Amino acid sequence: MELKDLEKMTVVKLREEAHKFDVKDALGMGKEQLIELLCQKLGIHRPERKAVGIDKGALKSRIRALKSKRVKALEGRDGKALADLRMRMKRYKRMIKSHIVTA
């Protein structure tokens, strides 16, 4: 059995696998805990995952720079550049919001 197989299994099947190793607290565990436990019991190496954050200040400074470019695009009546700038600002704002939600 490999890590991929464990990740595809449902919680019920993971609990059944845990009961084969006489684990009594398997009913109260979630899927991630069960996978971790079974990896230890089966000797499967599980690579650690690291959370990568974003630099909120850098994104905000990019948004400010895009706002100044937006003003110039408005004055020059450049529709394509304006649409591109608005889309990029929106993308940066979403990155900030998604980071705040997950934090």
C-alpha positions as a Markdown table, in Angstrom:
| # | Residue | x | y | z |
|---|---|---|---|---|
| 1 | Met | 0.0 | 0.0 | 0.0 |
| 2 | Glu | 1.3 | 3.5 | -0.9 |
| 3 | Leu | 0.5 | 7.0 | 0.2 |
| 4 | Lys | -1.6 | 7.6 | -2.9 |
| 5 | Asp | -3.8 | 4.6 | -2.0 |
| 6 | Leu | -4.3 | 5.9 | 1.5 |
| 7 | Glu | -5.2 | 9.4 | 0.3 |
| 8 | Lys | -7.8 | 8.0 | -2.0 |
| 9 | Met | -9.5 | 5.9 | 0.7 |
| 10 | Thr | -12.6 | 7.1 | 2.6 |
| 11 | Val | -12.5 | 7.7 | 6.3 |
| 12 | Val | -14.5 | 4.5 | 6.9 |
| 13 | Lys | -11.9 | 2.3 | 5.0 |
| 14 | Leu | -9.1 | 4.1 | 6.8 |
| 15 | Arg | -10.6 | 3.2 | 10.1 |
| 16 | Glu | -11.0 | -0.4 | 9.1 |
| 17 | Glu | -7.3 | -0.4 | 8.2 |
| 18 | Ala | -6.4 | 1.2 | 11.5 |
| 19 | His | -8.4 | -1.5 | 13.4 |
| 20 | Lys | -6.1 | -4.1 | 11.8 |
| 21 | Phe | -3.3 | -2.6 | 13.9 |
| 22 | Asp | -5.5 | -2.6 | 17.1 |
| 23 | Val | -5.8 | 1.2 | 17.2 |
| 24 | Lys | -8.7 | 1.9 | 19.7 |
| 25 | Asp | -9.1 | 5.7 | 19.1 |
| 26 | Ala | -9.6 | 5.4 | 15.3 |
| 27 | Leu | -13.3 | 6.3 | 15.6 |
| 28 | Gly | -12.5 | 9.8 | 16.9 |
| 29 | Met | -9.8 | 10.6 | 14.3 |
| 30 | Gly | -10.2 | 12.6 | 11.1 |
| 31 | Lys | -8.8 | 11.6 | 7.7 |
| 32 | Glu | -5.5 | 13.4 | 8.0 |
| 33 | Gln | -4.8 | 11.9 | 11.5 |
| 34 | Leu | -5.7 | 8.4 | 10.2 |
| 35 | Ile | -3.4 | 8.7 | 7.2 |
| 36 | Glu | -0.6 | 9.9 | 9.5 |
| 37 | Leu | -1.1 | 7.0 | 11.8 |
| 38 | Leu | -1.3 | 4.4 | 9.0 |
| 39 | Cys | 1.9 | 5.9 | 7.4 |
| 40 | Gln | 3.7 | 5.3 | 10.7 |
| 41 | Lys | 2.3 | 1.8 | 11.1 |
| 42 | Leu | 3.1 | 0.8 | 7.5 |
| 43 | Gly | 6.4 | 2.5 | 7.4 |
| 44 | Ile | 5.5 | 4.8 | 4.5 |
| 45 | His | 7.5 | 8.0 | 4.2 |
| 46 | Arg | 5.3 | 11.0 | 4.1 |
| 47 | Pro | 7.0 | 14.3 | 2.9 |
| 48 | Glu | 6.3 | 17.3 | 5.1 |
| 49 | Arg | 4.3 | 20.1 | 3.6 |
| 50 | Lys | 5.2 | 23.7 | 4.3 |
| 51 | Ala | 2.8 | 26.6 | 4.2 |
| 52 | Val | 4.1 | 29.3 | 2.0 |
| 53 | Gly | 2.8 | 32.8 | 2.8 |
| 54 | Ile | 2.6 | 35.9 | 0.7 |
| 55 | Asp | 4.1 | 39.3 | 1.2 |
| 56 | Lys | 1.0 | 41.5 | 1.8 |
| 57 | Gly | 3.0 | 44.7 | 1.7 |
| 58 | Ala | 4.6 | 44.0 | -1.6 |
| 59 | Leu | 1.2 | 43.2 | -3.1 |
| 60 | Lys | -0.3 | 46.4 | -1.8 |
| 61 | Ser | 2.6 | 48.4 | -3.2 |
| 62 | Arg | 2.0 | 46.7 | -6.6 |
| 63 | Ile | -1.7 | 47.7 | -6.4 |
| 64 | Arg | -0.7 | 51.3 | -5.7 |
| 65 | Ala | 1.6 | 51.3 | -8.7 |
| 66 | Leu | -1.1 | 49.9 | -10.9 |
| 67 | Lys | -3.6 | 52.5 | -9.6 |
| 68 | Ser | -1.3 | 55.3 | -10.8 |
| 69 | Lys | -1.0 | 53.6 | -14.2 |
| 70 | Arg | -4.8 | 53.3 | -14.3 |
| 71 | Val | -5.1 | 57.0 | -13.9 |
| 72 | Lys | -2.8 | 57.5 | -16.9 |
| 73 | Ala | -4.8 | 55.0 | -18.9 |
| 74 | Leu | -8.0 | 56.8 | -18.1 |
| 75 | Glu | -6.6 | 60.1 | -19.2 |
| 76 | Gly | -5.2 | 58.6 | -22.4 |
| 77 | Arg | -8.5 | 56.7 | -23.0 |
| 78 | Asp | -6.6 | 53.4 | -23.5 |
| 79 | Gly | -9.3 | 50.7 | -23.1 |
| 80 | Lys | -7.1 | 47.7 | -23.5 |
| 81 | Ala | -4.5 | 48.9 | -21.0 |
| 82 | Leu | -7.3 | 49.9 | -18.6 |
| 83 | Ala | -8.9 | 46.5 | -18.7 |
| 84 | Asp | -5.5 | 44.8 | -18.2 |
| 85 | Leu | -4.7 | 47.0 | -15.2 |
| 86 | Arg | -8.1 | 46.4 | -13.5 |
| 87 | Met | -7.7 | 42.7 | -14.0 |
| 88 | Arg | -4.2 | 42.6 | -12.4 |
| 89 | Met | -5.4 | 44.8 | -9.5 |
| 90 | Lys | -8.3 | 42.4 | -8.9 |
| 91 | Arg | -6.0 | 39.4 | -9.0 |
| 92 | Tyr | -3.7 | 40.9 | -6.4 |
| 93 | Lys | -6.6 | 41.9 | -4.2 |
| 94 | Arg | -8.0 | 38.3 | -4.4 |
| 95 | Met | -4.5 | 37.0 | -3.4 |
| 96 | Ile | -4.6 | 39.2 | -0.3 |
| 97 | Lys | -8.1 | 38.2 | 0.6 |
| 98 | Ser | -7.5 | 34.5 | 0.2 |
| 99 | His | -4.4 | 34.7 | 2.3 |
| 100 | Ile | -6.4 | 36.4 | 5.1 |
| 101 | Val | -9.1 | 33.8 | 5.0 |
| 102 | Thr | -6.7 | 30.9 | 5.3 |
| 103 | Ala | -4.6 | 32.6 | 8.0 |
